[in-house]
Amino acid sequence: MVAIPPELNRCAYSTEMAHHVEAKLRAREVSFWDLLVVVRRNRRKLGELVISQDSIDWSPGNSKSTYKLSWEAFDKIMRAPKD
């Protein structure tokens, strides 16, 4: 079982459209690419999502901390029954 940080364990549905999502491709090495997604709400940065070949990473706000999940762990979390 993978422990989910409380900041990532939110599955609430919202009808608000106040989020601004921006995606940029950036090269790490010549043969590898990551997708960087910056998420903002009311011009405040909620965080950055980095999608790569081996993992998905979330850095909240302007934090130096990063929550990293393998694709297998991410798949388990997304398939887990919701309360």
Secondary structure, 3 states (H helix, E strand, C coil): CCCCCHHHCCCCCCCCCCEEEEEEEEEEECCEEEEEEEEEECCEEEEEEEECCCEEEEEECCCCCCEEEEHHHHHHHHHCCCC
